[in-house]
Amino acid sequence: MPPLRIRRYLLTGLLTFLPLWITIAVFTFVLGLLAGIGAPLVSALLSAVALVSPHTAQTLDNRWFTFVPALLITLLALYALGWLANRVIGKRLIDTFDRLLARIPLVQTIYGGTKKLMAVLQQKPSGVQRVVLIDFPRPGMKVAGFVTRVMLEEGSGREMAAVYIPTTPNPTGGYLVVVPVAELTPTDWTMDQAMAFIISGGAVAPDTLPASPAGRVAPL
């Protein structure tokens, strides 16, 4: 078989397998984080079993037995937390917990900031579209971002938007930029569509993109 055809088949196979590999890698990462939350409880249960039956504990002490119950425990805990948060008594407990954390300076900064970001992304914005395109890192290059807040600039009175720009393919990291609202390119994308666009590296995208505000053309 000619070397050129071999390389072509290998490349085709790689491109065919790559989406599945990325999906598995993302799910493995997320499920691993979730299982890590419940792992200490599973380890404690194994330690308790070891006191009664060391042989049974040794048999159960394997990677899969630790992973699966830990994942199930975490998912059940998240479900219970979501159920509780939708009840009046649950909301009161969470508010009390928030007030306790607010008294710890460093913890309050991280926890409070993250909670506000999640609340902002879950709510529909007023006046400004949530998903926008902006020039970044230079004029002429467009990236998708999420408007988290609109502020007024002192002196000029211009409306300035705080825009979070997620990275590809891991949207948990990114950049925060402040740009004039007039320079934002609004879109009709939903959060799900924007996340699919970012995670897929642009492979999952609409056929057309919205034009820049007022037909503005970036300088060369």
C-alpha positions in Angstrom: 0.0 0.0 0.0 1.5 3.4 -0.9 2.7 5.6 2.0 0.4 8.5 0.9 -2.7 6.3 1.2 -1.5 5.0 4.6 -1.1 8.5 6.0 -4.5 9.5 4.5 -6.2 6.6 6.2 -4.5 7.2 9.5 -5.5 10.9 9.4 -9.1 10.0 8.5 -9.2 7.5 11.4 -7.8 10.1 13.8 -10.3 12.7 12.7 -13.1 10.2 13.0 -12.0 9.1 16.5 -11.1 12.6 17.8 -14.7 13.8 18.7 -15.4 10.5 20.6 -12.0 10.9 22.4 -12.7 14.5 23.4 -16.2 13.5 24.6 -14.8 10.7 26.7 -12.0 12.9 28.1 -14.5 15.6 29.1 -16.9 13.1 30.7 -14.0 11.4 32.5 -12.8 14.7 33.9 -16.2 15.8 35.1 -17.2 12.4 36.5 -13.8 12.1 38.2 -14.3 15.5 39.9 -17.8 14.4 41.1 -16.5 11.0 42.3 -13.7 12.7 44.1 -16.3 14.5 46.3 -17.8 11.3 47.5 -14.6 9.3 47.7 -13.8 10.2 51.3 -17.2 8.8 52.4 -16.6 5.5 50.5 -13.1 5.2 52.1 -14.6 5.8 55.5 -17.2 3.0 54.8 -14.4 0.7 53.7 -12.5 1.4 56.9 -15.6 0.6 58.9 -16.0 -2.7 57.0 -12.4 -3.5 57.6 -12.9 -3.5 61.3 -15.6 -6.2 61.0 -14.3 -8.2 58.0 -10.8 -7.3 56.8 -11.1 -9.8 53.9 -14.3 -8.3 52.6 -12.8 -4.8 52.8 -9.8 -5.9 50.9 -11.9 -7.5 48.2 -14.0 -4.3 47.8 -11.1 -2.0 47.9 -10.6 -1.6 44.1 -10.8 1.4 41.8 -14.2 0.7 40.3 -15.9 0.0 43.6 -14.6 3.2 45.0 -15.4 5.2 41.8 -19.0 4.1 41.2 -20.4 4.4 44.7 -18.6 7.8 45.2 -20.1 9.1 42.0 -23.6 7.9 43.0 -23.3 9.4 46.4 -22.3 12.8 44.9 -25.1 12.7 42.4 -27.7 11.9 45.1 -26.3 14.6 47.3 -26.5 17.2 44.4 -30.1 16.1 43.7 -31.0 16.4 47.4 -29.3 19.8 47.5 -31.3 21.0 44.5 -34.5 19.7 45.9 -33.8 21.4 49.3 -32.9 24.7 47.5 -36.3 24.8 45.9 -38.0 24.6 49.3 -38.6 27.5 51.7 -36.7 25.8 54.6 -33.9 25.0 52.2 -33.6 28.6 51.0 -33.4 29.7 54.6 -30.7 27.2 55.4 -28.7 28.3 52.3 -29.1 32.0 53.2 -27.8 31.2 56.7 -24.9 29.3 55.3 -24.1 32.3 52.9 -24.1 34.7 55.9 -21.7 32.5 57.8 -19.3 32.4 54.8 -19.6 36.1 54.4 -17.8 36.6 57.7 -14.7 34.8 56.3 -12.9 37.4 54.2 -11.0 35.2 51.7 -13.7 32.5 51.5 -16.4 35.1 51.0 -14.5 36.7 48.1 -14.2 33.4 46.2 -17.6 31.9 47.1 -19.5 35.1 46.8 -18.0 36.0 43.5 -18.6 32.6 42.0 -22.1 32.4 43.2 -22.9 35.8 41.7 -21.4 34.8 38.4 -23.6 31.6 38.3 -26.7 33.7 39.2 -26.0 36.2 36.5 -25.5 33.6 33.8 -28.8 31.9 34.7 -30.8 35.1 34.4 -31.9 36.9 31.3 -30.1 40.3 30.9 -32.0 43.5 30.6 -31.1 45.8 27.7 -28.0 43.9 26.6 -27.8 40.5 24.9 -26.1 37.9 27.1 -24.1 36.2 24.4 -22.0 38.6 22.3 -19.1 38.8 19.9 -16.2 41.2 20.6 -12.9 42.1 19.1 -10.3 40.1 21.0 -7.3 39.9 21.3 -7.1 42.5 18.4 -9.4 44.3 16.0 -10.6 42.0 13.3 -10.6 38.8 15.4 -13.9 37.9 17.0 -14.5 35.8 20.1 -17.7 34.7 21.8 -18.3 36.1 25.3 -20.9 36.4 28.0 -22.0 39.8 29.3 -22.0 39.7 33.1 -22.6 43.3 34.0 -23.1 46.8 32.5 -21.5 49.8 34.2 -21.2 53.5 33.5 -17.8 55.1 32.9 -17.1 58.2 34.9 -16.7 61.4 33.0 -17.8 60.1 29.6 -20.9 58.4 30.8 -20.4 55.6 28.4 -21.9 52.2 29.1 -19.2 49.6 29.6 -19.8 45.9 29.7 -17.9 43.3 31.7 -17.5 40.3 29.3 -16.3 36.9 30.3 -14.5 35.1 27.5 -14.3 31.3 28.0 -11.4 29.3 26.5 -11.7 26.3 24.1 -12.3 23.4 24.8 -12.3 24.0 28.5 -14.8 26.9 29.2 -14.0 26.9 33.0 -11.0 29.1 32.3 -10.9 32.4 30.4 -10.5 36.1 30.4 -12.5 39.1 31.8 -12.5 42.2 29.7 -14.3 45.5 29.9 -15.4 47.0 26.6 -17.9 49.8 25.5 -21.4 48.4 25.0 -21.4 50.2 21.6 -18.6 47.8 20.4 -20.4 44.6 21.3 -21.8 42.6 18.5 -25.1 41.1 19.9 -26.2 37.6 18.9 -29.4 35.6 19.2 -27.5 32.6 20.5 -28.6 30.8 23.6 -26.2 29.8 26.3 -26.3 26.2 25.2 -25.5 27.2 21.6 -22.6 29.4 22.7 -21.2 26.7 24.9 -21.5 24.1 22.1 -19.6 26.6 19.8 -16.8 27.1 22.3 -16.4 23.5 23.4 -16.4 22.2 19.8 -13.8 24.7 18.8 -16.2 26.3 16.3 -17.3 23.0 14.7 -20.8 23.4 16.0 -21.7 26.9 14.8 -24.4 28.7 12.8 -24.0 29.2 9.1 -23.9 33.0 9.5 -22.5 35.5 12.0 -24.1 38.8 13.0 -22.6 42.0 11.6 -20.5 44.4 13.7 -22.4 47.3 15.2 -23.3 50.1 12.7 -21.4 48.2 10.0 -18.1 49.0 11.8 -15.1 47.6 10.0 -12.0 46.9 12.0 -8.9 48.7 10.8 -6.2 46.6 9.0 
